[in-house]
Amino acid sequence: MAAEKDEIKLIGGWASPFVMRPRVALNMKGVVYEMTQETVGKKSDLLLKSNPVYKKIPVLIHNGKPICESMIIVEYIDETWSDGASILPPDPYDRSIARFWTAYVDDKIPDLIRKLRLLVKGSAEAEVEAEKLNAALQLLEEAFEKCSKGKGFFGGDDIGYLDIAFGSQLGWIKAVEKIVEIKFLDKEKIPGLVAWSERFCAHEAVKEVMPEADRLVEFTKMLLSGSFAK
């Protein structure tokens, strides 16, 4: 259990789905923290000092000690502020399954999003990458049916480890829907995931930190124009 007067700082950026993960976890645990926004295209001295190996966000600094990598941070938060519901499933098998699908999400979804947000709508390449994303979402639809056990979230009655890992990508999935004009969160194809995504985005721990799709589209335009480098 954490001390009463902890100093907690999170180094990150509003548009990063990986930064969103510890923000949701901290909100779920009711932990008050200071958010330090990094400037796009630059790395602060604090970031370089706190994560000298990868030099990337997010970094959680707890009483002067840095913790790096988004899902490692989520696990740290879960173990440190252990009062209340656990983010990781209590059952060892369920934990292993949640970690397996989290690894799948990280292996597939971010890379496809990065590719799609750079492509022109209607292009052959966009169609190819869209098919890959649809295939990944279909597998996650099946995973949701098994992991949720008929409840509202991958974690059961409330948000859990896999919900945070995958849910953090929803803002960007909605943004690339607008960029390439292809519907990915289609209730005809993946009804379970679509209903889950609505519950996730409406959750008290999520709704204040989930970036709007339109804002992410504008962020992408600024990245492509080089505005952040000026």
VENSULFEN-V91035 format. One record per residue. PSI is psi in radians with two decimals (NA if undefined). Layout:
PSI, PSI
This chain:
2.44, 2.78, 2.85, -0.57, 0.92, 2.55, 2.03, 2.14, 2.43, 2.11, 2.19, -2.74, 2.52, -0.53, -0.17, 2.14, -0.43, -0.57, -0.59, -0.56, -0.99, -0.48, -0.76, -0.77, -0.76, -0.72, -0.71, -0.60, -0.07, 0.53, 2.24, 2.31, 2.83, 2.26, 2.15, 1.97, 2.20, 2.58, 2.29, 2.29, -0.05, 2.78, 2.10, 2.79, -0.63, -0.74, -0.82, -0.63, -0.65, -0.53, 1.22, -0.28, -1.01, -0.39, 0.73, 2.82, 2.75, 2.77, 2.25, 2.24, 1.98, 1.91, 0.76, -0.08, 2.13, 2.45, 2.27, 2.86, 2.17, -0.87, -0.41, -0.70, -0.76, -0.77, -0.69, -0.78, -0.77, -0.69, -0.57, -0.76, 1.35, -0.06, 2.57, -2.88, 2.51, 2.48, -0.77, 2.48, 2.46, -0.50, 2.29, -0.70, -0.78, -0.64, -0.76, -0.67, -0.74, -0.72, -0.65, -0.88, -0.49, -0.73, -0.65, -0.81, -0.86, -0.47, -0.55, -0.92, -0.91, -0.71, -0.72, -0.68, -0.79, -0.70, -0.81, -0.63, -0.22, -0.06, 2.77, 2.37, 2.44, -0.12, 2.71, -0.65, -0.68, -0.70, -0.70, -0.83, -0.59, -0.70, -0.66, -0.73, -0.73, -0.68, -0.71, -0.73, -0.60, -0.71, -0.67, -0.51, -0.79, -0.67, -0.68, -0.76, -0.68, -0.79, -0.65, -0.42, 0.71, 0.06, -3.05, -0.31, 2.84, -0.65, 0.03, -2.12, -0.36, 2.97, 2.38, -2.88, -0.89, -0.59, -0.79, -0.77, -0.85, -0.70, -0.50, -0.28, -0.14, -0.68, -0.74, -0.57, -0.75, -0.58, -0.77, -0.42, -0.72, -0.65, -0.80, -0.03, 0.85, 2.30, 2.10, -0.76, 1.31, 2.01, -0.27, -0.52, -0.70, 1.15, -0.64, -0.79, -0.66, -0.80, -0.72, -0.75, -0.64, -0.73, -0.74, -0.85, -0.44, -0.12, 2.49, -0.58, -0.22, -0.73, -0.46, -0.22, -0.06, 2.04, 2.50, 2.51, -0.74, -0.66, -0.63, -0.60, -0.78, -0.66, -0.75, -0.74, -0.70, -0.65, -0.80, -0.54, -0.20, 0.28, -0.60, -0.35, -0.18, NA
